[in-house]
Amino acid sequence: MFAVVLAFAACTSGRALEDAPIITSATHQHTLYNGRGQPIEAAASKEGAPPVVITYFRSEEDLHADRNGSPEAPAEVGNYYVRIRRPAGNGYRAGNDVTVEYHIQKALVTISAEARQEFAYNGSPRAVVFSVDQNVEPDVAYYHSVSAEQRGEGSRGFPLGGPPAERGVYLAVISWNGNAHYMGASKEVELVIR
């Protein structure tokens, strides 16, 4: 009984609670898709404060209705609304919720290739060499090259069914149309078979 009285006295001893810690977080955050859950950047400004409680919502309506929230950071491209709650504890008062708009954007795709690639004729089809910085598979279209004067607006020349094998100058267009996770990209390469 004596221990309960001491505990009650300690709780009501008049020790003032500190104000809720400030949350260090931008109110608009952006990141690029990487296939994994990506938490927002948020932290309490005072050491020893209770950890913040972060909940992700797919829409602003869900946030305001406090429905369909998840503590799991989203991974998919889209717009999210995030509630950061500052609970009481460890000598701190509870704070007002902080709301963050969070956008996961499509990742950029970079196609790298030498602008002019030359090969010696050997009778076999010669494909351009390129690399992509994301896990996507671009298409490659080959054309008989035409001069800039003949090309005209938007014309690339005569399409081929695949990589060329005969001597000549060709145009290769490496392109990725994009999808729900990655932006589109393209690169043109002059292909010469001597």
Backbone bond lengths (Angstrom), bond angles and torsions (degrees), N, CA, C in turn:
res aa  C-N    CA-C-N  psi(-1)  N-CA   C-N-CA  omega(-1)  CA-C   N-CA-C  phi
1 M - - - 1.446 - - 1.531 110.93 -
2 F 1.328 115.11 -41.16 1.463 120.21 -179.92 1.529 111.09 -61.45
3 A 1.374 116.47 -38.82 1.471 120.91 179.25 1.516 111.15 -64.01
4 V 1.322 117.56 -37.67 1.472 121.39 179.26 1.519 109.82 -65.70
5 V 1.322 117.13 -40.52 1.463 120.86 179.04 1.519 110.17 -64.78
6 L 1.325 118.13 -41.78 1.464 121.04 177.97 1.527 111.55 -63.55
7 A 1.340 116.67 -42.32 1.464 120.58 178.75 1.518 110.75 -63.35
8 F 1.347 117.00 -42.20 1.461 121.00 178.71 1.527 110.02 -64.09
9 A 1.316 116.41 -41.17 1.465 120.70 -179.98 1.532 110.38 -64.73
10 A 1.324 116.60 -38.28 1.467 119.93 179.52 1.517 110.77 -65.74
11 C 1.334 116.43 -37.16 1.471 120.32 -179.00 1.518 111.69 -72.19
12 T 1.314 116.75 -30.54 1.459 119.59 -175.88 1.520 111.26 -109.76
13 S 1.306 116.85 25.33 1.462 120.76 -174.36 1.520 112.98 -74.75
14 G 1.301 117.47 0.94 1.448 119.65 179.89 1.517 113.03 87.92
15 R 1.315 117.09 5.86 1.465 120.17 177.78 1.528 107.85 -66.46
16 A 1.303 117.25 120.50 1.465 121.55 -176.75 1.522 110.32 -74.10
17 L 1.318 114.56 138.58 1.458 119.15 175.33 1.524 108.87 -78.11
18 E 1.305 116.00 143.16 1.465 120.20 176.63 1.527 109.29 -78.09
19 D 1.336 115.04 154.87 1.464 119.28 175.91 1.520 109.71 -62.59
20 A 1.309 114.80 153.93 1.464 119.95 178.23 1.525 109.40 -58.62
21 P 1.324 117.03 144.19 1.465 118.61 -179.96 1.530 111.29 -67.24
22 I 1.306 114.74 151.85 1.465 120.87 175.14 1.528 107.40 -73.10
23 I 1.308 115.77 142.09 1.467 120.99 177.21 1.518 107.48 -95.42
24 T 1.313 116.84 124.24 1.462 120.52 175.73 1.523 107.46 -92.24
25 S 1.327 114.92 104.07 1.461 121.47 -178.35 1.520 108.24 -162.94
26 A 1.322 116.50 136.01 1.459 120.03 173.54 1.523 108.18 -71.18
27 T 1.334 117.41 144.79 1.464 119.88 -179.15 1.528 112.42 -79.36
28 H 1.310 117.24 -13.52 1.470 122.65 173.37 1.525 106.56 -129.83
29 Q 1.329 116.45 119.44 1.459 120.01 -179.91 1.523 109.68 -125.75
30 H 1.320 115.09 143.34 1.462 122.47 -179.04 1.523 109.04 -130.61
31 T 1.297 115.88 146.52 1.453 121.11 171.99 1.519 107.61 -150.64
32 L 1.317 116.73 168.56 1.459 121.76 178.87 1.517 110.06 -102.86
33 Y 1.301 115.58 146.19 1.462 122.70 178.82 1.530 110.18 -55.45
34 N 1.335 116.60 135.20 1.468 120.24 173.92 1.526 111.99 -137.65
35 G 1.335 117.13 7.59 1.453 120.76 176.58 1.520 114.67 86.49
36 R 1.322 117.61 -4.34 1.464 121.28 -179.69 1.526 109.63 -123.47
37 G 1.331 116.18 159.07 1.456 120.61 174.35 1.521 109.94 -61.66
38 Q 1.321 115.65 132.95 1.458 120.57 -176.53 1.529 109.97 -124.50
39 P 1.311 117.29 104.58 1.461 119.08 -179.38 1.523 111.94 -70.67
40 I 1.324 114.79 153.00 1.467 119.01 175.22 1.520 108.42 -70.62
41 E 1.324 115.26 167.11 1.461 120.58 176.71 1.520 107.92 -96.61
42 A 1.344 116.01 114.84 1.462 121.24 179.44 1.515 108.47 -156.73
43 A 1.333 116.22 139.60 1.463 120.59 178.15 1.519 109.42 -152.82
44 A 1.324 115.66 150.01 1.461 121.19 174.05 1.524 108.48 -76.71
45 S 1.345 116.00 140.09 1.459 120.17 -173.57 1.527 113.98 -79.25
46 K 1.319 118.05 -11.97 1.465 119.86 -177.42 1.517 110.87 -115.09
47 E 1.307 115.51 134.25 1.454 121.06 178.91 1.528 109.55 -69.87
48 G 1.320 116.40 140.31 1.450 121.06 179.65 1.513 113.83 89.10
49 A 1.329 117.62 -8.92 1.464 120.33 177.18 1.526 108.65 -69.61
50 P 1.330 117.20 151.42 1.470 118.39 177.52 1.524 110.16 -60.64
51 P 1.315 117.34 147.39 1.468 118.87 -179.95 1.528 111.35 -62.90
52 V 1.326 114.56 145.57 1.465 119.16 177.50 1.518 109.19 -70.65
53 V 1.333 115.80 154.28 1.464 122.08 178.58 1.527 106.66 -110.60
54 I 1.324 115.92 115.98 1.464 121.50 -175.40 1.525 109.11 -107.33
55 T 1.355 115.80 129.70 1.461 121.63 178.68 1.529 108.46 -128.90
56 Y 1.329 115.94 132.32 1.472 122.78 -178.14 1.524 109.68 -102.09
57 F 1.341 116.20 136.93 1.464 122.24 179.03 1.526 108.90 -127.75
58 R 1.342 117.02 146.99 1.474 121.64 179.49 1.526 112.80 -78.92
59 S 1.320 117.60 -20.07 1.465 119.12 -179.00 1.524 109.98 -143.84
60 E 1.313 114.92 160.21 1.456 120.30 177.60 1.533 110.27 -66.68
61 E 1.344 116.52 -33.98 1.465 120.68 178.11 1.530 110.71 -62.73
62 D 1.337 116.42 -42.90 1.467 119.75 178.20 1.526 110.88 -64.00
63 L 1.316 117.14 -38.45 1.469 121.12 178.23 1.525 109.91 -59.84
64 H 1.335 116.68 -51.13 1.468 120.43 -176.81 1.524 111.95 -67.86
65 A 1.343 117.37 -30.79 1.467 121.28 178.81 1.534 111.35 -86.81
66 D 1.317 117.17 -6.19 1.467 123.21 -177.74 1.534 111.15 53.58
67 R 1.340 115.17 50.93 1.462 120.53 178.92 1.530 109.54 -131.64
68 N 1.313 115.17 152.88 1.468 122.97 176.59 1.528 113.11 59.66
69 G 1.314 117.68 27.17 1.458 120.99 177.35 1.519 110.73 -82.31
70 S 1.320 115.54 157.44 1.455 120.48 179.34 1.521 109.92 -141.66
71 P 1.326 116.92 140.24 1.467 119.09 174.71 1.530 111.92 -78.16
72 E 1.341 116.51 -10.94 1.467 121.19 -179.60 1.520 110.62 -79.87
73 A 1.315 116.26 130.58 1.464 120.89 178.49 1.525 109.62 -66.42
74 P 1.341 118.11 137.54 1.462 120.47 -178.95 1.526 112.07 -71.86
75 A 1.326 115.02 155.20 1.465 121.11 178.14 1.524 111.47 -117.04
76 E 1.328 117.03 -23.70 1.469 121.04 -173.66 1.527 112.53 -82.77
77 V 1.322 115.84 152.96 1.458 122.11 174.75 1.523 108.40 -61.34
78 G 1.312 116.81 134.91 1.459 120.53 177.92 1.508 111.96 159.69
79 N 1.333 114.12 179.98 1.459 122.09 178.41 1.520 108.32 -104.96
80 Y 1.309 116.29 133.34 1.454 121.92 -177.32 1.524 109.34 -129.54
81 Y 1.322 114.70 159.27 1.459 121.96 174.15 1.518 106.54 -122.48
82 V 1.320 115.40 134.78 1.456 120.44 -172.32 1.530 109.11 -124.12
83 R 1.325 114.29 134.18 1.464 119.51 174.92 1.525 107.88 -107.35
84 I 1.328 115.50 128.89 1.462 121.41 175.07 1.524 106.27 -110.85
85 R 1.303 114.92 114.91 1.463 121.03 -178.49 1.524 109.12 -100.72
86 R 1.355 115.85 137.34 1.461 121.70 179.04 1.527 108.50 -110.42
87 P 1.328 117.21 94.55 1.464 119.20 -176.85 1.526 111.94 -75.37
88 A 1.338 114.76 160.52 1.468 120.71 175.26 1.519 108.94 -79.50
89 G 1.310 115.57 157.84 1.456 120.89 176.20 1.502 111.42 145.84
90 N 1.321 115.98 162.93 1.469 122.23 178.97 1.523 112.51 54.50
91 G 1.346 116.49 32.69 1.460 120.05 178.41 1.513 115.07 86.91
92 Y 1.336 117.92 9.97 1.466 122.11 179.74 1.519 110.74 -114.69
93 R 1.320 115.94 146.26 1.462 121.74 172.45 1.531 108.75 -76.24
94 A 1.330 115.18 158.02 1.467 119.74 172.04 1.522 108.34 -70.74
95 G 1.322 116.57 147.83 1.460 120.61 179.11 1.509 111.26 -112.49
96 N 1.306 115.75 167.35 1.463 119.84 175.41 1.525 109.62 -66.00
97 D 1.327 115.06 150.36 1.461 119.59 177.73 1.525 110.02 -66.74
98 V 1.311 115.05 150.01 1.458 122.45 174.73 1.525 106.45 -112.11
99 T 1.329 116.71 135.68 1.464 121.15 179.26 1.527 109.36 -111.43
100 V 1.332 115.06 136.31 1.465 121.36 -178.95 1.517 108.65 -127.17
101 E 1.327 116.80 134.04 1.460 121.09 169.78 1.519 106.39 -88.36
102 Y 1.322 115.66 130.39 1.469 120.72 -174.03 1.520 108.81 -128.65
103 H 1.305 116.37 126.63 1.465 121.63 -176.88 1.524 109.25 -122.21
104 I 1.324 115.65 124.31 1.465 120.43 170.97 1.528 105.42 -103.05
105 Q 1.310 115.52 116.87 1.460 121.18 -174.84 1.526 110.99 -100.44
106 K 1.314 114.81 159.76 1.464 119.70 176.45 1.523 109.59 -59.53
107 A 1.317 115.98 141.93 1.460 121.04 178.92 1.527 110.01 -76.57
108 L 1.302 115.09 147.78 1.463 121.19 175.91 1.521 109.13 -75.63
109 V 1.315 115.91 148.53 1.458 122.20 175.76 1.523 106.91 -119.15
110 T 1.328 116.29 127.59 1.463 120.63 177.78 1.521 108.79 -114.83
111 I 1.320 115.21 123.84 1.460 121.84 176.49 1.522 106.54 -101.37
112 S 1.317 116.36 123.38 1.468 120.95 -179.60 1.519 109.90 -111.64
113 A 1.325 116.09 131.67 1.463 121.84 178.26 1.526 108.14 -163.44
114 E 1.324 116.09 148.63 1.462 120.16 172.85 1.522 107.81 -64.51
115 A 1.337 116.62 138.66 1.467 120.95 -176.55 1.530 112.32 -66.68
116 R 1.336 116.85 -27.83 1.473 121.16 178.18 1.529 106.88 -132.09
117 Q 1.329 115.70 124.33 1.459 120.70 179.57 1.521 108.66 -122.88
118 E 1.341 116.20 126.33 1.463 121.69 -177.84 1.522 110.33 -113.36
119 F 1.319 115.50 140.06 1.458 122.10 179.04 1.525 108.74 -133.24
120 A 1.322 116.39 150.38 1.464 121.33 173.08 1.525 107.67 -83.95
121 Y 1.316 115.78 141.30 1.461 120.92 178.99 1.527 109.92 -63.71
122 N 1.325 117.57 131.44 1.466 121.35 173.51 1.529 111.89 -140.17
123 G 1.335 115.97 10.67 1.462 120.39 178.36 1.520 114.23 84.57
124 S 1.313 117.60 -9.06 1.472 121.20 179.95 1.524 110.19 -101.96
125 P 1.324 116.58 151.62 1.475 119.23 175.96 1.530 110.86 -59.29
126 R 1.335 115.77 141.63 1.459 121.73 -178.13 1.534 108.84 -117.48
127 A 1.310 115.85 112.61 1.463 121.38 -179.50 1.530 109.76 -94.91
128 V 1.321 115.77 146.61 1.466 119.28 177.49 1.526 109.53 -68.55
129 V 1.319 114.28 153.79 1.463 121.43 179.25 1.533 107.54 -103.54
130 F 1.324 116.15 129.70 1.463 120.13 -179.94 1.519 109.23 -153.00
131 S 1.312 114.96 167.24 1.468 120.51 174.43 1.518 108.39 -136.79
132 V 1.328 114.96 158.93 1.461 122.08 -179.62 1.527 106.99 -129.69
133 D 1.322 116.85 138.15 1.468 120.13 -176.93 1.528 114.45 -84.42
134 Q 1.320 118.04 -1.14 1.465 121.96 177.20 1.520 108.75 -123.31
135 N 1.309 116.00 169.18 1.460 121.06 -179.06 1.534 109.93 -86.35
136 V 1.326 116.36 65.28 1.463 122.74 178.25 1.528 108.43 -130.40
137 E 1.312 116.30 158.71 1.467 120.64 179.44 1.520 110.12 -118.71
138 P 1.339 116.56 99.77 1.461 119.16 179.40 1.526 111.95 -71.76
139 D 1.316 114.54 161.63 1.463 121.85 174.14 1.522 108.39 -90.52
140 V 1.324 115.62 151.42 1.463 120.22 175.33 1.526 107.29 -125.66
141 A 1.332 115.63 123.70 1.464 121.70 177.03 1.527 107.93 -114.02
142 Y 1.331 115.68 138.11 1.469 121.45 -178.85 1.520 109.67 -113.41
143 Y 1.336 115.42 143.31 1.471 121.93 -178.61 1.518 109.17 -135.91
144 H 1.368 116.29 147.50 1.458 120.08 165.92 1.511 105.23 -65.58
145 S 1.302 117.18 127.01 1.457 119.62 -177.07 1.515 110.06 -74.77
146 V 1.309 114.36 144.79 1.466 120.74 173.88 1.511 107.02 -123.07
147 S 1.330 116.59 157.97 1.461 119.81 -179.09 1.525 109.91 -68.23
148 A 1.310 115.76 162.97 1.457 120.54 -179.68 1.525 110.95 -60.48
149 E 1.345 117.38 -34.91 1.469 120.48 179.61 1.529 110.57 -67.96
150 Q 1.344 116.53 -37.57 1.462 120.51 -178.81 1.525 111.45 -78.65
151 R 1.323 115.21 -26.72 1.462 119.77 -170.62 1.517 112.12 -61.97
152 G 1.317 117.82 -46.37 1.458 119.59 -178.31 1.523 111.29 70.05
153 E 1.294 115.77 -176.56 1.463 122.12 -176.51 1.524 110.89 -71.57
154 G 1.338 117.11 112.76 1.454 121.73 173.42 1.519 115.87 79.84
155 S 1.326 119.25 -2.94 1.460 120.76 -179.22 1.520 109.78 -86.17
156 R 1.321 116.62 135.98 1.467 120.53 -179.21 1.522 111.84 -109.03
157 G 1.276 117.95 -6.24 1.453 120.05 -175.22 1.516 110.01 112.23
158 F 1.340 116.21 -165.46 1.456 120.86 -176.20 1.524 109.70 -91.27
159 P 1.333 117.94 128.27 1.473 119.82 -177.07 1.523 112.41 -70.61
160 L 1.321 115.41 146.69 1.457 123.28 175.16 1.527 108.17 -108.52
161 G 1.299 117.08 162.08 1.460 121.08 179.14 1.510 113.83 -81.39
162 G 1.314 118.04 -7.60 1.461 122.19 -178.76 1.513 109.36 177.81
163 P 1.316 117.57 -166.12 1.463 120.44 -179.78 1.533 110.87 -61.01
164 P 1.334 118.13 140.19 1.461 121.39 -178.78 1.532 111.99 -76.03
165 A 1.349 114.88 154.19 1.468 120.30 177.65 1.529 111.04 -118.13
166 E 1.324 117.56 -23.80 1.466 121.60 -175.66 1.523 111.58 -85.56
167 R 1.337 115.80 158.02 1.462 121.04 177.23 1.529 109.41 -61.01
168 G 1.311 114.18 144.14 1.456 118.40 177.76 1.527 111.72 151.48
169 V 1.328 114.12 -176.19 1.460 121.56 178.78 1.520 107.29 -113.98
170 Y 1.314 115.26 130.42 1.462 121.44 -175.04 1.524 109.98 -131.08
171 L 1.291 114.37 164.49 1.463 121.25 174.95 1.526 107.08 -116.99
172 A 1.328 116.47 129.71 1.467 121.56 174.49 1.522 107.46 -113.68
173 V 1.317 116.28 130.53 1.465 121.54 177.89 1.523 107.55 -114.25
174 I 1.316 115.27 113.51 1.464 121.71 178.57 1.527 105.73 -96.84
175 S 1.320 117.15 121.98 1.468 118.46 -175.47 1.519 112.52 -141.58
176 W 1.300 114.18 143.48 1.468 123.11 173.81 1.526 105.56 -124.29
177 N 1.336 117.12 121.44 1.465 120.84 -175.20 1.520 113.90 -77.81
178 G 1.315 117.01 -12.20 1.456 119.39 -178.66 1.519 110.81 91.04
179 N 1.322 115.62 164.34 1.461 121.61 176.03 1.518 108.30 -152.84
180 A 1.305 117.68 -160.52 1.463 120.94 -176.99 1.520 113.06 -66.41
181 H 1.341 117.65 -19.01 1.462 120.89 -176.30 1.528 114.51 -111.38
182 Y 1.331 117.43 -25.82 1.466 120.81 -172.63 1.526 111.43 -127.35
183 M 1.327 116.38 141.70 1.457 122.09 176.66 1.525 109.40 -74.37
184 G 1.307 116.62 158.65 1.455 121.71 177.20 1.518 111.56 -74.40
185 A 1.340 115.93 160.01 1.465 121.51 179.04 1.523 108.46 -158.36
186 S 1.317 116.58 156.57 1.463 120.04 175.38 1.526 109.94 -153.23
187 K 1.321 114.22 159.17 1.465 121.40 179.49 1.514 107.47 -150.56
188 E 1.335 116.29 136.26 1.468 120.83 176.55 1.526 109.51 -105.31
189 V 1.334 114.74 140.00 1.458 120.98 -179.23 1.522 108.90 -131.29
190 E 1.334 116.77 135.49 1.458 120.97 172.81 1.538 106.75 -86.45
191 L 1.312 116.28 123.74 1.461 122.83 -178.17 1.523 107.61 -111.25
192 V 1.338 115.49 123.18 1.460 120.94 -178.18 1.526 108.61 -119.19
193 I 1.323 116.31 126.90 1.471 121.08 173.13 1.524 105.57 -111.11
194 R 1.356 116.76 117.58 1.466 122.42 -177.38 1.513 110.45 -93.15
